[in-house]
């Protein structure tokens, strides 16, 4: 799979990390950075000149940090926290939860010896985006504030656009929250009528309008993701190739 990605022109790859990977389907296991011995993963990354980008970690553990540091990852991406079950709690409870999460993440990294070497980012969903107080703050603002800017946002374009912000709202959110964002942006498309993820360019997100904004706001990596490629064409690699061709074409236009 890594050789396929390299041939398509990918410069990096974002793995998953899951300590329960053996309980998952084989296709899922193949995306996990801990599916093979570390030395074998390192050799494959070197062979195909791929940079490992802040893997998505199903668990935030010392074992995860040890592995990622050994493989040269600069950070890790949290898939959720105590706020990630949706806007169900009262506001004071949500603010307290953000502070508790922030304290735990920072203390753990420091105790494990990675306080200055691994950065933390948080992969967004739609439910962290709606404002929950009169100041217009949302859960992501709480996490950013509670960590004093140490927990950065890894924005997911599809989750942000659908069903909450819409294309115009996404552009505005990126501009107003650029300082909170990592240089990694999750790029995936979605059919707004059905909510079905699809290859980039097949859905309803206006990429030609958004790509220049991302360049202006410090985005360095576009991470192509599709939550359900098999529903589209039976192959995640076919979906990836289609998405990359589309993005390369549009990016080339923004450079001219």
N, C-alpha and C positions, 0 to 999 in steps of 0.2 A: 504493500500500500504506500509506503514512504517513497519508493521508487516512482510510483505513478504520480504522486504529488510533485516530486521534483521535476519530472518530465513535463508537467503542466505549467511549470514556471513558478511554483510556490517557493518562497524564500524561508518560510518558517512553518511551524505546525503547533497547534495547541492540543495537547493530549488531555485525557481525563486521568484522574487518579482515584482509584476506588479499592479500598482494602477488602471489599466483598465482591470483587470482580468475578470470582469463580462461580458465584450464584447467578451471574448474568449470561445472556446469550453470547455465543462466540463473536458475533459481529461487534458487540459492545466491548468485549474483552480486547479486541484488536485495537481499540482506540485508547487503551489505558497505558500510561507510561510505566506502570509497575507490572505489566504483563510478562515482561522478559527481564532477565538479570540486568542490572544497571550498566555493566560493561558492554553488553550486547546492544542496548539502546544507544549508548554513547557512540559505539562503532557505526551503527546505522545512520545516526544523525551526521556524523563526520563524512561517511561515504556519500551521502546525498546532499551534503552542504545545507542542511536544514537547521534553523535556530529553534530551540524549544521555548515557546512563549507561555509564561505564567499559566500552567495547567489548571483545569477546573478540578477542584478537590472535593470529592464527596465527603471526606472527613478532614478536619483540621487537626492533625496530629504531629507529634515530633517525627514519627517515621516518614510522614509525607515531606516534611521540611528537610530531613536528612537526605532523602532521595533527590529532591529537586535541586538542592544545593550541590550535591555531588555531580549532577548532570549539567550544571551551569545555568540553571534557570534563575532569572533575576527576581521572580516573584511567583505568587500563587493566587488563584482566583477562587473565592468562596462562592459556592453555588446557592447558599442560603444562610440564614441566621435565625434567631428567635423571632424576628419580624417577618419572616418570609412565608408565613401561612396566610397572609392577606390582611387587609385592614379590618381586623376583627376586635382588637383591643381598644379600650378607651385611650385618649391621648396621653394622659400622665403615665400610663403603663407602657406605652410605646416609647416614650422618651426615656423612661427608666430602663427598658429593655435594650435600647441602643447604647446607653451608657454602660450597662453591664457587659454587653457583647464587646464593646470597644476595650474595656478594661481587661477582659479575658484575653482577647487576641494579642494585645500589646504586651501584657505580662508574660504570656506563654512564649511569644517569640523571643523576648528578652531572656527568659530562663533557659530556653533551648539554644541560645547563642546566635540567633538570627535577627536580632532587633535592628541591626544596621545593614544586613546583607540581603534580606528577602523583603520585598514590598508586598503588601496585601491589596487586592482589588476585589470588588464585589460585582458579580454578574446580575444585571437588573432584570426584573420582570415587570409586568404592567402594574401590579398592585402596590409597588413602592412609590409610584409616581404621583398619584393624586395628592393635593395639599390636604393636610389634616389639622391645620390651625389657621387663625386669622392672619398670620404673617405669611401664609402661602407656603410654609415649609412642608416637606414630605419626609418619608422614612429615610431616604438617601441623604437628605440634608442632616437628619439627626445623626446618622452614622458618620458622616463627614465631620460634623462639629464635635462629636464625642471622641473621635480619634485625633482631633486637632489636625485634620487633613492627611492622616496617614493611611486611611482606608479609601482608596480611590474607586471611582465608578467605572466599570466596564459596561458601557451602554449597549444594549441589544436593540437594534433598529426595529425589528419586527414587533417585539413585545412593546416597544415604546409607541410605535405608530398604531398598532391594533391591539386592543380595542380602545386605547385611551387618547393619546395625543393627536393622532392624525399627522400627515406629512408636514403641514405648516407648524403644528405644535412641536414636532420633533426638531425641526430646524431652529425654532426659537429656544427650545430647551437646551440644545447643544450650545448655543451661543451664550445663554445666561449661566450655564453650569460648566463651561469649558474648563475652569480651574479645578473642578472636582474630578474630571475624567482622566483616565489613563490614556496613553498613546495608542492603545489597542481598542478597536471598535468592532463589535460583532455585527456582521453584515448578513442579513437574510431577508428574503422577500416573503410576502404573504398575500393571499387573495382575500381582500377585505370582505367580500360577500360571504365567504364560508369560513374564514379564519384559518385556511389551510396553508401551511408553509410550502414554498415552492422555490425553484431555482431563481437566482437573482436576475431580474429583468422580465420574469413571467408574471409577476404580481403587480400590485398597485402602488408600490413605493416609487416616488419620482426621483430616481437616482441622479439624473442629469442636473437637477436643481440642488441636490444635497451634497454631491461629491465635492464641489468647490468650497462649500462651507466647512467641510471636514478638513480640507487642506489648510484653510485659514485658521482653524482652531486647534492645530497641533496634533492631529491624528497621523500616526506613522504606519500603523498596521491595520489592514482590513482583514478580519478573520471571517472567512466564509463558513456559514453554518446553515444547516437545514435540519429541522427536527423530524422530518418524515420523508426522506428522499425516495424510499421504496414505493411510497404511494404514487409518486410521480412517474418514475421510469424503471423502478426495480433495482437501481444501482446508485449508491451514494457517489461513486466516482464519476459516473456519467453526469450526474447533477452538479458535481464540483467543476467539471470541465466546462459545462455550459455557463455556470456562474462566473468562472474566471475569464472566459472569452468575453463575456458581456462587460465585466468591470474593466478589463484591459482596454477594450474599445472606448469606453466612456472616459476613462482616465487619460487616455491619449488625447482626447479632444480637449480636456481641461488644460493640458499642457501647451496647446497650440494657441 
